């Protein structure tokens, strides 16, 4: 029972105090689940992150589901997901109730303008950490900006980019095995 309470509060704390969505939560989830508690390995974390990104839905919720399921099957997934979702649900509910009172407040606008750059930095951190775990080298580094440009500049759907990268990885690895 203690494990489920710990799991719930880890994801509750991350969900309550992280701005910027799922990508900003990744380093916190990694710090708690991989580094502090050592419940899963860095490689397993990378694999779960890839699955969470590939699955439809919100990245943070998908991570909670996959981590919880990996640790304690269905009940673990349910507990972790509830922990991750509950803070956002309560906050959104409170904002919906009181937003009209402060939406035009210049202080609130300035606060959000200050938070935005910090959120970008929080999103950048897991990118660098995951690139190390994914084994990106100087030989394969070119794939990252190429994929980013394909999505951003050429307006190619991320679905096609991921499919092409998967096929390319399969072909390259298969070729390397021979």
C-alpha positions as CSV (number, residue, x, y, z in Angstrom):
1,X,0.0,0.0,0.0
2,X,2.9,2.4,0.8
3,X,4.2,1.9,-2.7
4,X,0.9,3.1,-4.2
5,X,0.8,6.1,-1.9
6,X,4.4,7.0,-2.9
7,X,3.6,6.6,-6.6
8,X,0.5,8.7,-6.3
9,X,2.2,11.6,-4.5
10,X,5.2,11.5,-6.8
11,X,3.0,12.1,-9.8
12,X,0.7,14.4,-7.9
13,X,3.7,16.6,-6.9
14,X,5.0,16.6,-10.5
15,X,1.6,17.4,-11.9
16,X,1.0,20.2,-9.4
17,X,4.3,22.0,-9.7
18,X,5.3,21.7,-13.3
19,X,4.4,24.3,-15.9
20,X,4.7,23.6,-19.6
21,X,3.1,20.2,-20.0
22,X,4.5,16.7,-20.5
23,X,8.0,17.7,-21.8
24,X,8.6,19.9,-18.8
25,X,7.6,17.0,-16.6
26,X,10.0,14.5,-18.1
27,X,13.1,15.5,-16.2
28,X,11.1,15.5,-12.9
29,X,9.7,12.0,-13.6
30,X,13.1,10.8,-14.5
31,X,14.7,12.3,-11.3
32,X,12.0,10.6,-9.1
33,X,11.5,7.3,-10.9
34,X,15.0,6.6,-12.3
35,X,17.4,8.5,-10.1
36,X,15.9,8.8,-6.7
37,X,13.8,5.6,-6.3
38,X,15.6,3.5,-9.0
39,X,12.4,1.8,-9.9
40,X,13.3,1.6,-13.6
41,X,16.6,1.9,-15.5
42,X,17.5,4.9,-17.7
43,X,17.1,2.7,-20.8
44,X,13.6,1.6,-19.7
45,X,12.8,5.3,-19.1
46,X,13.9,6.2,-22.6
47,X,11.8,3.3,-24.0
48,X,8.7,4.4,-22.0
49,X,9.2,8.0,-23.2
50,X,9.3,6.9,-26.8
51,X,6.1,4.8,-26.3
52,X,4.4,7.7,-24.5
53,X,5.2,10.0,-27.4
54,X,4.1,7.6,-30.0
55,X,0.8,6.8,-28.2
56,X,-2.2,9.2,-28.8
57,X,-3.0,11.5,-25.9
58,X,-1.2,13.8,-23.5
59,X,2.5,12.9,-22.9
60,X,2.4,13.4,-19.1
61,X,-0.6,11.1,-18.8
62,X,0.9,8.5,-21.1
63,X,4.1,8.6,-19.1
64,X,2.1,8.1,-15.9
65,X,0.2,5.2,-17.4
66,X,3.3,3.5,-18.8
67,X,5.5,4.0,-15.7
68,X,2.6,2.9,-13.4
69,X,1.9,-0.1,-15.5
70,X,5.6,-1.1,-15.7
71,X,5.8,-0.9,-11.9
72,X,2.5,-2.4,-10.8
73,X,0.3,-3.4,-13.7
74,X,-3.2,-1.9,-14.0
75,X,-3.5,-0.6,-10.4
76,X,-0.1,1.1,-10.7
77,X,-1.2,2.8,-14.0
78,X,-4.4,4.0,-12.4
79,X,-2.8,5.4,-9.3
80,X,0.0,7.2,-11.2
81,X,-2.5,8.6,-13.7
82,X,-4.8,9.9,-11.0
83,X,-1.8,11.5,-9.3
84,X,-0.7,13.2,-12.6
85,X,-4.2,14.4,-13.6
86,X,-5.8,15.5,-10.4
87,X,-3.7,18.7,-9.8
88,X,-4.4,19.9,-13.4
89,X,-8.1,19.1,-13.1
90,X,-8.4,21.0,-9.8
91,X,-6.4,24.0,-11.1
92,X,-8.3,24.2,-14.4
93,X,-11.6,24.0,-12.4
94,X,-10.5,26.9,-10.2
95,X,-9.3,28.9,-13.2
96,X,-12.6,28.3,-14.9
97,X,-14.5,29.5,-11.9
98,X,-12.4,32.7,-11.3
99,X,-10.7,33.5,-14.7
100,X,-13.1,36.3,-15.6
101,X,-12.0,38.2,-12.5
102,X,-8.3,38.5,-13.4
103,X,-7.8,37.8,-17.1
104,X,-7.1,41.4,-18.0
105,X,-4.9,42.1,-15.0
106,X,-1.6,43.5,-16.1
107,X,0.3,41.8,-13.2
108,X,-1.0,38.4,-14.3
109,X,-0.1,39.1,-17.9
110,X,3.5,40.0,-16.8
111,X,3.8,36.9,-14.7
112,X,2.9,34.7,-17.7
113,X,5.3,36.6,-19.9
114,X,8.0,35.7,-17.4
115,X,7.0,32.1,-17.1
116,X,7.1,31.4,-20.9
117,X,10.9,31.5,-21.3
118,X,11.3,29.2,-18.2
119,X,8.9,26.7,-19.7
120,X,11.0,26.6,-23.0
121,X,14.1,25.9,-20.9
122,X,12.3,23.1,-19.0
123,X,11.3,21.6,-22.3
124,X,14.9,21.8,-23.6
125,X,16.4,19.9,-20.6
126,X,14.8,16.5,-21.4
127,X,15.7,16.9,-25.0
128,X,19.4,17.0,-24.1
129,X,19.1,14.2,-21.5
130,X,17.2,11.9,-23.8
131,X,19.6,12.5,-26.7
132,X,22.4,11.1,-24.5
133,X,20.3,8.1,-23.5
134,X,19.3,7.5,-27.1
135,X,22.9,7.2,-28.1
136,X,22.9,10.1,-30.5
137,X,26.4,10.6,-31.8
138,X,28.1,13.1,-34.1
139,X,27.4,10.6,-36.9
140,X,23.6,10.6,-36.2
141,X,23.2,14.1,-34.9
142,X,22.1,15.4,-38.3
143,X,18.8,13.4,-38.0
144,X,17.6,15.7,-35.2
145,X,17.7,19.0,-37.1
146,X,16.6,17.4,-40.3
147,X,13.4,16.0,-38.6
148,X,12.8,19.3,-36.9
149,X,13.1,21.2,-40.2
150,X,10.8,18.7,-41.9
151,X,8.1,19.3,-39.3
152,X,8.6,23.1,-38.9
153,X,9.7,24.4,-42.2
154,X,8.4,21.8,-44.7
155,X,5.2,21.3,-42.7
156,X,5.5,17.5,-42.9
157,X,3.3,15.7,-40.4
158,X,5.2,14.4,-37.4
159,X,3.5,11.1,-38.0
160,X,5.3,10.8,-41.4
161,X,8.6,11.9,-39.9
162,X,8.4,9.3,-37.1
163,X,7.4,6.6,-39.6
164,X,10.3,7.5,-41.9
165,X,12.7,7.6,-39.0
166,X,11.5,4.1,-37.9
167,X,11.8,2.7,-41.3
168,X,15.2,4.3,-41.8
169,X,16.4,2.9,-38.4
170,X,15.2,-0.5,-39.3
171,X,17.0,-0.4,-42.7
172,X,20.2,0.9,-41.2
173,X,20.3,-1.6,-38.3
174,X,19.4,-4.4,-40.6
175,X,22.1,-3.4,-43.0
176,X,24.6,-3.1,-40.1
177,X,23.8,-6.7,-38.9
178,X,24.8,-8.1,-42.3
